[in-house]
């Protein structure tokens, strides 16, 4: 299953993205891929959501993979030290 983050991963979209993740996790089986290549705006609340969902996946043996990560998303994660936790290592 796949979730597209769209252009904004910020406070204005956190609830919508949370619902999208919950819907996909209910159907994901053992894998979830995330498309973040279109993200142009991101804030800490959006990064917190991504980290919470990724940790949920880890605890429940659901494989998390990134299909794409925008420069803005990778940079924002790097600024607050979440590059490794969000597994952006291949996208910097």
Buried (B, 14 or more C-beta within 10 A) or exposed (E): BEBBBBBBBBEEBBEEBEEBBEEBBEEBEEEBBBBBBBBEBBBEEBBEBBBEBBEBBEEEEBEBEBEBBBEBBBBBBBEEEBBEBBBBEEBE
